[in-house]
Every structure is written in C-alpha cells, then in structure tokens.
C-alpha cells in the first residue's frame, strides 16, 4: 500500500508514521509525507520506504501532485477554513487520480452528539470553526469517495492506547483520549480499509465519560 499523509508533521501523524516504519505488520506500507516545510521530517528522508515532499493543502496543484500514485490519503489536520479549500482540494485531487480511500480528521460535536455539561462547554470552545468542520464532513460524505471522518476527543499525551469507538449515529462516549489512541484508529483503517468506511468515528477513553472537562 502507498499511504499519503498530509500535514505529516503533526503529533498524531508522527505516531502513525513511527508505527508504520517500526511494526512488522505494516512492512508493505510505503509512505509519502506531505507538509509545508519538508526539512521538519528530514530525519526520515533516507528511509527507502519514505518520500518527503512539500505540500500546501490550500494549493490545488500541490495537493494533486501529492496524491498521484497513492492508495490511501490521511489528512492529519482539521479543516477550519471558511471556504473548506483543503477538503475540496483533497477530494478533487483524489477523484482526478482515481484514489478512493481517505481518512480526514475533524472535531467532536459536529452532530450535537456530545451530551451534558461537557457538550455545552465543548461547543463554546469550538464554535468559531464549527461550521467549517461540519461542512468538511458533509463534503466528504457527498463526495462519492470511500471516506472516514475522525472526530477527535480532547487530546492528551498519555502513554496509552485506550479508547472506545462510536459511529455517526451514536452518542459520543468520553471526553478525552490519547494521541496514541487516535493513531491506533488510523492504523486500524490502514490494516482494514473497510473499517469505518463511509462513516464518522469518534474515539475517547471511556473512563472519561460523564466528566465536565478534558483530562490531560
């Protein structure tokens, strides 16, 4: 498999990259890592399974060039832009290059699926970019691509993989989760491309369910 990771220097993206390059079950996965400043991943440039390129998600030509020859695309950043240019560029490039599978990160709360006091607090925190996030998910769902939206919890750097997954039609379970846990969901999809297909997945530590604020 050829996997393109866009915004490839993000913390979750780096966990995904490290696991793919060090765990035997991903030995047949080659990485193309797109980011604005390729020097930030210069430590991976000499790896025979890695291609590091400079990619601007808001530039259609740049995204199209990155998508050529890929099997799957993981966008490791949330599209908060009012014009959703990033989401549109990825969708258009994938269609033009006959690439079908995409994973796109997003925020929790875009379906009013987060209950209680935490749900109210979360909405207040994300309100400035919420409509763009909602539209990004809608564009993907209507694109005809085999997509998965990942609705991220409030993140922490705990050294653990511990989460429960909820789908689009389920109430969100938990408020916080580790970046390692989110990366594990991405890798589950890399291993099984049908997992979470044409759906929106939330993931969080179930022990944080019912809390009013994130756990760091």
PyMOL commands that set and color helices and strands:
alter all, ss='L'
color gray80, all
select helices_A, chain A and resi 11-22+24-26+38-44+60-67+85-96+116-141+179-191+206-208
alter helices_A, ss='H'
color red, helices_A
select strands_A, chain A and resi 2-6+30-35+50-54+72-75+101-107+146-152+154-156+164-166+176-178+199-204
alter strands_A, ss='S'
color yellow, strands_A
deselect
rebuild
show_as cartoon
